[in-house]
Structures are given as C-alpha cells and as structure tokens.
Amino acid sequence: MSAPAEVTVYWRPGCPFCMRLRATLRLRGLHPREIDIWKDPDAAAFVRSVADGNETVPTVVVDGVAHVNPPPRLVVDALRRG
C-alpha cells in the first residue's frame, strides 16, 4: 500500500476553476491543505514561479510536483491514494 499523497491547493476567492475544484473535493469528503494566494504573498510568488509568471489558480502540488489548473480527477485520485 502506498503512502497518502501530500496535496496542497493554491487558490483565490472568485476563481471559478478554484470553486469547481474545491466543491468537487468537499463533495467527496477530501480535504487537502489549501492556501489563499491573496492572503499569502509567498504562496502567490510560488504560483508565479511555476505558472510562467502568472497567478494561475488553482495550482496544485502533489508530492512536490506542481500542476497548473489540473483536472479535478487528478487531485481526487491523489488524495484517495494510499
């Protein structure tokens, strides 16, 4: 059996893609670490560093690998792993 994935979701208020992802996760009872990039300048800088200088959210880090605007299925599968 593999270890559960470490998952962090970087998001911001008003982002429809973030709302879709977060709602999908909540409906399935999944609760990753979530960081609002508008409240955390270091998080915003991280997102820019992996999204070609843009603050594209959701950006999700799964086991150290960043995914910019991933499909919800990728995040659900990672959180259910293990």
N, C-alpha and C positions, 0 to 999 in steps of 0.2 A: 504494500500500500504506500503510495507517495504522500509526502507531506502536503498540507494545505498550502495553496499559493499565497504569497504576500501580494495584496492588491491595494493600490491607492488610486482614488478617483479625484482628479483635479477638475473643478467645475466653477461656475459663476452664476449668480442669480440672473434670471431672464433668458438663459440659453435654452432654446427648445430641445436641442440634442442632449443636453445635460438632464433636462426634465424627463425625457424619454428613458434615458439610461437609468437614472435614479429610481424612477417609478417601476421599471422592469425589475430591478434588483429588489426593491421593497416588496413587490407583489410575490416574489419568490422567497421572501424571508432572508435575503442575503444582505449583509451589512459590511461593506468594505470601509477602510479608512477613507474619509472624504475631506478635501481641503478646498475652501473657497479662495480662489486666487485674488479676489478683490480685497480680501482681509489679510492676505499673507504675501507681502512683496517678494519674499524668497521663492515662494511657490510660483508666482507669476513669472519670475525670472527663469525658473526651471522649465516651465512650459514653453517660454520663448526659445530656450536653448534646444529643445527637441522638436519644435514646430516651425522651423525656418524663420525665427524671429517674430512669429505671431503668437498671440494668446489664444490659440485654438483649443477650445474645450468641447466636450470632455477629452482630456488626455488621461490615459490610464496606464499606470505602471504595474506590470505583472512580473513578479520575480525579477525586478531590476530592468525589465525591457519596456520602453515607452511605446504606447500605441496612441496615435492621434486620431480622435473621433472613431474609435473602433466600433464594430457591430456589437450590440448588447450580448449576443450569443458568446462571443469571445470572453467577455467578463463573467457571465454566468458560469460558463464551463470552468474558468479558472477558480472561481470561488467555490464551486462544488467539488473540485479535485481533492482527492485525499479522503 
